[in-house]
Amino acid sequence: MPREGYHPNAYLTTFRNVRLGLKARTAILNFLEKNSADAKEIAKQTGLPYNVTLHHLKLLEARGIVQRKSGRPIVWALTGLGQKRLG
């Protein structure tokens, strides 16, 4: 069975990494590698519901992978840690 390719930073320690969450975080991280954007735009471009997008952005923020930029609406971007691809 082929193994799905998830973004290396989509795996969160001390958190249950279920397939749907990994897919959502991978889509968000892949988008943020190319652009910084607000949660609505990220949701629109990745095809994820807004509330799911915001939930995973907050999880990634708590682990230092993404950060909020100033302004309204809040723009999300990768941190230096989030930009490093492991393995």
Secondary structure, 3 states (H helix, E strand, C coil): CCCCCCCHHHCCCCCCCCHHHHHHHHHHHHHHHHCCEEHHHHHHHHCCCHHHHHHHHHHHHHCCCEEEECCCCCEEEECHHHHCCCC
